[in-house]
Amino acid sequence: MTNARGAFSDVLAEYVLMGILYHAKHVEDFQRKKALKQWKIQSVELVSSKTLVVVGYGNIGSKVAKMCKRAFGMKVIGVNKFPEMVTKDEAQWADKVVSLDHYDEAIAQADYVVGSLPKMV
């Protein structure tokens, strides 16, 4: 038996990047204005200056962090129940990985929050 760890990590991480860009670039607003034929110039946000907090920093969370670091240069804070269990490979993509004791501090710094928590039955 297996849980197929990592099988969907890249796909889910790309989906998160799409969501960040969708929000930062105001895609929905642009689509609405396009339909109304309103061509007024509108500013968009740069995500390179933003902070991403990944709650549940493990395999999927580290893939999200890796893509956000490489593509956008974002600051990344990982939150994990057991930060000492995060592998060296996973940890390298976060500026820091903190325990749940520091959850409130991490969230206070966030521009974007990703929840990558295991389903508890």
N, CA, C and O atoms as a DFTB+ gen file, in Angstrom:
484 C
 N C O
     1  1       0.840      -1.186       0.000
     2  2       0.000       0.000       0.000
     3  2       0.880       1.244       0.000
     4  3       2.004       1.234       0.503
     5  1       0.348       2.298      -0.570
     6  2       1.092       3.550      -0.623
     7  2       0.119       4.723      -0.575
     8  3      -1.064       4.589      -0.887
     9  1       0.643       5.857      -0.180
    10  2      -0.198       7.055      -0.220
    11  2       0.150       7.905      -1.438
    12  3      -0.374       9.008      -1.594
    13  1       1.032       7.398      -2.304
    14  2       1.451       8.091      -3.526
    15  2       2.025       9.468      -3.223
    16  3       1.757      10.433      -3.939
    17  1       2.813       9.554      -2.161
    18  2       3.420      10.813      -1.744
    19  2       4.132      11.465      -2.921
    20  3       4.967      10.845      -3.580
    21  1       3.793      12.717      -3.174
    22  2       4.445      13.474      -4.224
    23  2       3.805      13.345      -5.598
    24  3       4.198      14.049      -6.528
    25  1       2.823      12.455      -5.743
    26  2       2.233      12.220      -7.059
    27  2       1.562      13.458      -7.635
    28  3       1.583      13.656      -8.850
    29  1       0.972      14.288      -6.798
    30  2       0.241      15.457      -7.280
    31  2       0.846      16.775      -6.807
    32  3       0.248      17.833      -7.006
    33  1       2.005      16.727      -6.193
    34  2       2.613      17.927      -5.612
    35  2       2.864      19.020      -6.638
    36  3       2.539      20.182      -6.393
    37  1       3.433      18.668      -7.771
    38  2       3.732      19.673      -8.802
    39  2       2.460      20.297      -9.364
    40  3       2.391      21.510      -9.561
    41  1       1.458      19.467      -9.620
    42  2       0.193      19.968     -10.171
    43  2      -0.469      20.919      -9.176
    44  3      -0.942      21.990      -9.558
    45  1      -0.502      20.534      -7.919
    46  2      -1.118      21.386      -6.903
    47  2      -0.329      22.678      -6.707
    48  3      -0.917      23.741      -6.509
    49  1       0.985      22.591      -6.759
    50  2       1.821      23.796      -6.616
    51  2       1.568      24.756      -7.780
    52  3       1.471      25.966      -7.571
    53  1       1.460      24.234      -8.994
    54  2       1.153      25.091     -10.146
    55  2      -0.218      25.741      -9.996
    56  3      -0.410      26.894     -10.383
    57  1      -1.151      25.014      -9.445
    58  2      -2.490      25.550      -9.217
    59  2      -2.430      26.729      -8.233
    60  3      -3.118      27.733      -8.418
    61  1      -1.616      26.599      -7.206
    62  2      -1.438      27.694      -6.243
    63  2      -0.831      28.912      -6.926
    64  3      -1.282      30.035      -6.698
    65  1       0.185      28.708      -7.761
    66  2       0.785      29.827      -8.488
    67  2      -0.240      30.521      -9.370
    68  3      -0.257      31.748      -9.469
    69  1      -1.096      29.730     -10.012
    70  2      -2.149      30.318     -10.827
    71  2      -3.062      31.195      -9.964
    72  3      -3.435      32.294     -10.373
    73  1      -3.414      30.717      -8.793
    74  2      -4.281      31.480      -7.900
    75  2      -3.645      32.774      -7.439
    76  3      -4.311      33.806      -7.366
    77  1      -2.361      32.724      -7.126
    78  2      -1.647      33.930      -6.707
    79  2      -1.640      34.954      -7.837
    80  3      -1.935      36.128      -7.617
    81  1      -1.307      34.512      -9.036
    82  2      -1.283      35.434     -10.178
    83  2      -2.682      35.945     -10.516
    84  3      -2.851      37.115     -10.859
    85  1      -3.664      35.086     -10.423
    86  2      -5.049      35.477     -10.701
    87  2      -5.451      36.636      -9.794
    88  3      -6.075      37.602     -10.233
    89  1      -5.082      36.520      -8.527
    90  2      -5.408      37.562      -7.551
    91  2      -4.566      38.820      -7.774
    92  3      -5.107      39.924      -7.840
    93  1      -3.266      38.658      -7.889
    94  2      -2.357      39.805      -7.989
    95  2      -2.536      40.589      -9.278
    96  3      -2.332      41.803      -9.302
    97  1      -2.910      39.918     -10.328
    98  2      -3.052      40.573     -11.632
    99  2      -4.496      40.974     -11.941
   100  3      -4.788      41.460     -13.034
   101  1      -5.394      40.772     -10.981
   102  2      -6.792      41.209     -11.102
   103  2      -7.460      40.658     -12.365
   104  3      -8.146      41.385     -13.084
   105  1      -7.254      39.387     -12.619
   106  2      -7.752      38.763     -13.849
   107  2      -9.270      38.890     -13.971
   108  3      -9.779      39.218     -15.042
   109  1      -9.981      38.638     -12.905
   110  2     -11.444      38.712     -12.962
   111  2     -11.915      40.119     -13.336
   112  3     -12.842      40.280     -14.130
   113  1     -11.277      41.119     -12.765
   114  2     -11.625      42.506     -13.071
   115  2     -11.326      42.841     -14.538
   116  3     -12.124      43.499     -15.206
   117  1     -10.174      42.381     -15.030
   118  2      -9.828      42.597     -16.441
   119  2     -10.842      41.931     -17.370
   120  3     -11.238      42.512     -18.380
   121  1     -11.258      40.717     -17.030
   122  2     -12.236      40.019     -17.857
   123  2     -13.568      40.769     -17.884
   124  3     -14.190      40.905     -18.937
   125  1     -13.995      41.248     -16.729
   126  2     -15.256      42.003     -16.649
   127  2     -15.173      43.274     -17.478
   128  3     -16.093      43.596     -18.231
   129  1     -14.055      44.002     -17.337
   130  2     -13.887      45.250     -18.094
   131  2     -13.767      44.992     -19.597
   132  3     -14.225      45.796     -20.409
   133  1     -13.168      43.898     -19.951
   134  2     -13.059      43.540     -21.371
   135  2     -14.454      43.311     -21.957
   136  3     -14.754      43.773     -23.058
   137  1     -15.296      42.598     -21.221
   138  2     -16.650      42.344     -21.688
   139  2     -17.445      43.640     -21.848
   140  3     -18.318      43.745     -22.709
   141  1     -17.126      44.629     -21.000
   142  2     -17.800      45.932     -21.060
   143  2     -17.101      46.898     -22.028
   144  3     -17.537      48.034     -22.216
   145  1     -16.003      46.418     -22.638
   146  2     -15.186      47.233     -23.562
   147  2     -14.666      48.496     -22.883
   148  3     -14.660      49.585     -23.456
   149  1     -14.226      48.304     -21.629
   150  2     -13.604      49.396     -20.878
   151  2     -12.097      49.139     -20.884
   152  3     -11.631      48.135     -20.344
   153  1     -11.346      50.041     -21.490
   154  2      -9.923      49.805     -21.704
   155  2      -9.045      50.708     -20.853
   156  3      -7.916      51.008     -21.242
   157  1      -9.528      51.140     -19.722
   158  2      -8.765      52.005     -18.828
   159  2      -7.562      51.242     -18.251
   160  3      -7.670      50.078     -17.865
   161  1      -6.427      51.923     -18.203
   162  2      -5.210      51.316     -17.658
   163  2      -5.399      51.074     -16.159
   164  3      -5.932      51.915     -15.436
   165  1      -4.949      49.907     -15.722
   166  2      -5.091      49.522     -14.322
   167  2      -3.772      48.929     -13.841
   168  3      -3.135      48.155     -14.555
   169  1      -3.375      49.288     -12.655
   170  2      -2.120      48.743     -12.121
   171  2      -2.361      47.352     -11.531
   172  3      -3.472      46.997     -11.139
   173  1      -1.291      46.598     -11.485
   174  2      -1.338      45.257     -10.904
   175  2      -0.219      45.143      -9.878
   176  3       0.712      45.947      -9.864
   177  1      -0.322      44.145      -9.033
   178  2       0.666      43.941      -7.985
   179  2       1.836      43.089      -8.466
   180  3       1.680      42.225      -9.328
   181  1       3.007      43.348      -7.894
   182  2       4.160      42.464      -8.101
   183  2       4.178      41.465      -6.952
   184  3       4.141      41.857      -5.786
   185  1       4.234      40.201      -7.271
   186  2       4.253      39.201      -6.209
   187  2       5.652      38.988      -5.636
   188  3       5.800      38.352      -4.592
   189  1       6.658      39.501      -6.293
   190  2       8.030      39.309      -5.809
   191  2       8.264      39.955      -4.448
   192  3       9.185      39.565      -3.731
   193  1       7.456      40.921      -4.091
   194  2       7.617      41.594      -2.795
   195  2       6.682      41.022      -1.736
   196  3       6.595      41.564      -0.635
   197  1       5.985      39.940      -2.051
   198  2       4.970      39.388      -1.151
   199  2       5.523      38.228      -0.322
   200  3       6.536      37.615      -0.657
   201  1       4.817      37.958       0.766
   202  2       5.176      36.850       1.649
   203  2       4.102      35.778       1.581
   204  3       2.911      36.060       1.710
   205  1       4.541      34.557       1.378
   206  2       3.666      33.388       1.335
   207  2       3.868      32.589       2.609
   208  3       5.002      32.288       2.981
   209  1       2.788      32.248       3.275
   210  2       2.858      31.355       4.431
   211  2       2.189      30.044       4.039
   212  3       1.043      30.019       3.592
   213  1       2.926      28.964       4.217
   214  2       2.426      27.636       3.888
   215  2       2.170      26.897       5.192
   216  3       3.104      26.544       5.913
   217  1       0.897      26.667       5.488
   218  2       0.507      25.949       6.700
   219  2       0.371      24.482       6.320
   220  3      -0.444      24.114       5.474
   221  1       1.180      23.660       6.960
   222  2       1.273      22.259       6.573
   223  2       2.449      22.103       5.627
   224  3       2.307      21.580       4.522
   225  1       3.604      22.560       6.067
   226  2       4.789      22.592       5.206
   227  2       5.434      21.210       5.157
   228  3       6.230      20.835       6.019
   229  1       5.063      20.475       4.126
   230  2       5.617      19.142       3.893
   231  2       5.927      19.002       2.419
   232  3       6.484      19.915       1.809
   233  1       5.572      17.868       1.844
   234  2       5.885      17.608       0.442
   235  2       5.209      18.602      -0.500
   236  3       5.876      19.230      -1.322
   237  1       3.904      18.747      -0.386
   238  2       3.187      19.676      -1.264
   239  2       3.580      21.108      -0.948
   240  3       3.860      21.890      -1.857
   241  1       3.602      21.458       0.325
   242  2       3.948      22.822       0.720
   243  2       5.328      23.239       0.248
   244  3       5.529      24.385      -0.154
   245  1       6.273      22.324       0.294
   246  2       7.630      22.667      -0.150
   247  2       7.697      22.835      -1.668
   248  3       8.500      23.622      -2.170
   249  1       6.861      22.103      -2.396
   250  2       6.792      22.294      -3.859
   251  2       6.235      23.665      -4.189
   252  3       6.720      24.339      -5.097
   253  1       5.208      24.079      -3.442
   254  2       4.654      25.423      -3.617
   255  2       5.736      26.452      -3.319
   256  3       5.929      27.396      -4.086
   257  1       6.434      26.273      -2.217
   258  2       7.498      27.198      -1.828
   259  2       8.581      27.264      -2.898
   260  3       9.033      28.350      -3.260
   261  1       8.995      26.115      -3.400
   262  2      10.034      26.052      -4.431
   263  2       9.633      26.847      -5.669
   264  3      10.419      27.634      -6.195
   265  1       8.394      26.632      -6.131
   266  2       7.941      27.348      -7.328
   267  2       7.801      28.842      -7.077
   268  3       8.156      29.650      -7.936
   269  1       7.291      29.216      -5.917
   270  2       7.130      30.643      -5.600
   271  2       8.487      31.327      -5.442
   272  3       8.645      32.487      -5.824
   273  1       9.456      30.622      -4.886
   274  2      10.821      31.165      -4.754
   275  2      11.464      31.326      -6.125
   276  3      11.983      32.392      -6.458
   277  1      11.426      30.257      -6.916
   278  2      12.100      30.278      -8.223
   279  2      11.430      31.227      -9.212
   280  3      12.106      32.005      -9.886
   281  1      10.124      31.163      -9.297
   282  2       9.411      31.950     -10.301
   283  2       9.256      33.414      -9.901
   284  3       9.381      34.308     -10.738
   285  1       8.985      33.655      -8.626
   286  2       8.627      35.003      -8.191
   287  2       9.597      35.634      -7.208
   288  3       9.585      36.852      -7.030
   289  1      10.429      34.838      -6.571
   290  2      11.330      35.377      -5.555
   291  2      10.610      35.787      -4.279
   292  3      11.064      36.676      -3.558
   293  1       9.493      35.137      -4.006
   294  2       8.707      35.476      -2.823
   295  2       9.409      35.031      -1.547
   296  3      10.226      34.110      -1.562
   297  1       9.079      35.699      -0.442
   298  2       9.505      35.248       0.882
   299  2       8.540      34.147       1.287
   300  3       7.332      34.286       1.096
   301  1       9.052      33.057       1.844
   302  2       8.211      31.922       2.215
   303  2       8.455      31.542       3.669
   304  3       9.594      31.377       4.106
   305  1       7.354      31.408       4.408
   306  2       7.400      30.927       5.781
   307  2       6.584      29.645       5.840
   308  3       5.406      29.634       5.483
   309  1       7.206      28.578       6.286
   310  2       6.504      27.310       6.430
   311  2       6.062      27.121       7.868
   312  3       6.785      27.477       8.798
   313  1       4.889      26.567       8.052
   314  2       4.380      26.236       9.390
   315  2       4.119      24.742       9.403
   316  3       3.395      24.216       8.557
   317  1       4.719      24.062      10.376
   318  2       4.586      22.620      10.468
   319  2       4.450      22.227      11.935
   320  3       5.110      22.794      12.806
   321  1       3.591      21.255      12.191
   322  2       3.397      20.783      13.570
   323  2       4.705      20.278      14.161
   324  3       4.972      20.448      15.350
   325  1       5.516      19.654      13.315
   326  2       6.811      19.129      13.741
   327  2       7.898      19.645      12.804
   328  3       8.352      18.898      11.937
   329  1       8.330      20.895      12.948
   330  2       9.313      21.454      12.001
   331  2      10.624      20.668      11.953
   332  3      11.328      20.699      10.943
   333  1      10.952      19.973      13.027
   334  2      12.180      19.181      13.043
   335  2      12.078      17.964      12.117
   336  3      13.093      17.350      11.790
   337  1      10.862      17.613      11.695
   338  2      10.657      16.478      10.803
   339  2      10.703      16.880       9.325
   340  3      10.715      16.013       8.451
   341  1      10.730      18.179       9.042
   342  2      10.804      18.647       7.661
   343  2      12.186      18.288       7.126
   344  3      13.199      18.583       7.760
   345  1      12.223      17.661       5.972
   346  2      13.495      17.224       5.410
   347  2      14.336      18.428       4.974
   348  3      13.819      19.524       4.756
   349  1      15.618      18.199       4.856
   350  2      16.528      19.251       4.407
   351  2      16.144      19.744       3.017
   352  3      16.205      20.941       2.737
   353  1      15.748      18.817       2.148
   354  2      15.337      19.168       0.795
   355  2      14.094      20.056       0.801
   356  3      14.008      21.012       0.030
   357  1      13.132      19.741       1.669
   358  2      11.918      20.553       1.779
   359  2      12.213      21.905       2.413
   360  3      11.690      22.927       1.969
   361  1      13.040      21.917       3.440
   362  2      13.320      23.144       4.203
   363  2      14.067      24.196       3.391
   364  3      13.939      25.388       3.671
   365  1      14.837      23.785       2.398
   366  2      15.670      24.729       1.650
   367  2      14.869      25.795       0.910
   368  3      15.417      26.840       0.559
   369  1      13.580      25.547       0.666
   370  2      12.779      26.486      -0.112
   371  2      12.052      27.512       0.749
   372  3      11.429      28.432       0.218
   373  1      12.121      27.370       2.047
   374  2      11.487      28.333       2.948
   375  2      12.547      29.232       3.560
   376  3      13.670      28.800       3.819
   377  1      12.180      30.481       3.789
   378  2      13.079      31.377       4.509
   379  2      13.191      30.938       5.962
   380  3      14.229      31.093       6.605
   381  1      12.077      30.380       6.462
   382  2      12.098      29.741       7.770
   383  2      10.900      28.816       7.878
   384  3       9.877      29.015       7.224
   385  1      11.049      27.797       8.719
   386  2       9.967      26.870       9.024
   387  2       9.760      26.942      10.523
   388  3      10.687      26.731      11.305
   389  1       8.516      27.247      10.918
   390  2       8.217      27.427      12.335
   391  2       7.178      26.405      12.787
   392  3       6.488      25.784      11.979
   393  1       7.094      26.256      14.094
   394  2       6.108      25.338      14.666
   395  2       4.760      26.044      14.804
   396  3       4.645      27.249      14.582
   397  1       3.755      25.274      15.172
   398  2       2.420      25.836      15.360
   399  2       2.392      26.907      16.448
   400  3       1.502      27.757      16.463
   401  1       3.363      26.866      17.355
   402  2       3.453      27.895      18.408
   403  2       3.641      29.287      17.808
   404  3       3.302      30.286      18.441
   405  1       4.178      29.355      16.595
   406  2       4.452      30.636      15.936
   407  2       3.498      30.910      14.767
   408  3       3.759      31.757      13.913
   409  1       2.398      30.176      14.756
   410  2       1.404      30.314      13.687
   411  2       0.892      31.750      13.557
   412  3       0.880      32.305      12.458
   413  1       0.474      32.349      14.664
   414  2      -0.085      33.708      14.622
   415  2       0.922      34.722      14.089
   416  3       0.559      35.616      13.324
   417  1       2.171      34.585      14.486
   418  2       3.223      35.492      14.011
   419  2       3.432      35.322      12.505
   420  3       3.609      36.303      11.783
   421  1       3.409      34.092      12.044
   422  2       3.606      33.834      10.612
   423  2       2.451      34.402       9.801
   424  3       2.665      35.075       8.793
   425  1       1.237      34.131      10.239
   426  2       0.053      34.602       9.515
   427  2       0.019      36.130       9.457
   428  3      -0.429      36.704       8.465
   429  1       0.483      36.775      10.502
   430  2       0.494      38.247      10.535
   431  2       1.395      38.828       9.446
   432  3       1.208      39.976       9.043
   433  1       2.361      38.058       8.970
   434  2       3.285      38.518       7.931
   435  2       2.813      38.169       6.520
   436  3       3.411      38.613       5.540
   437  1       1.756      37.384       6.413
   438  2       1.351      36.798       5.131
   439  2       0.604      37.760       4.225
   440  3      -0.268      38.512       4.659
   441  1       0.973      37.712       2.952
   442  2       0.167      38.310       1.900
   443  2      -0.707      37.222       1.282
   444  3      -1.824      37.481       0.834
   445  1      -0.178      36.011       1.267
   446  2      -0.905      34.850       0.753
   447  2      -0.702      33.701       1.735
   448  3       0.381      33.533       2.295
   449  1      -1.756      32.915       1.935
   450  2      -1.690      31.752       2.820
   451  2      -2.145      30.524       2.034
   452  3      -3.183      30.540       1.372
   453  1      -1.353      29.469       2.121
   454  2      -1.700      28.197       1.495
   455  2      -1.871      27.171       2.605
   456  3      -0.995      27.003       3.453
   457  1      -3.008      26.489       2.587
   458  2      -3.230      25.403       3.517
   459  2      -2.935      24.085       2.831
   460  3      -3.600      23.723       1.860
   461  1      -1.951      23.374       3.325
   462  2      -1.539      22.102       2.730
   463  2      -1.502      21.046       3.843
   464  3      -0.481      20.410       4.105
   465  1      -2.655      20.894       4.475
   466  2      -2.748      20.042       5.651
   467  2      -3.303      18.668       5.290
   468  3      -4.114      18.542       4.372
   469  1      -2.868      17.650       6.008
   470  2      -3.409      16.309       5.731
   471  2      -4.858      16.214       6.190
   472  3      -5.275      16.858       7.153
   473  1      -5.603      15.394       5.473
   474  2      -6.993      15.148       5.885
   475  2      -6.960      14.229       7.105
   476  3      -6.362      13.153       7.087
   477  1      -7.612      14.683       8.140
   478  2      -7.668      13.863       9.354
   479  2      -9.043      13.191       9.415
   480  3     -10.077      13.858       9.363
   481  1      -9.034      11.885       9.523
   482  2     -10.291      11.153       9.507
   483  2     -10.792      10.918      10.900
   484  3     -11.847      10.311      11.083
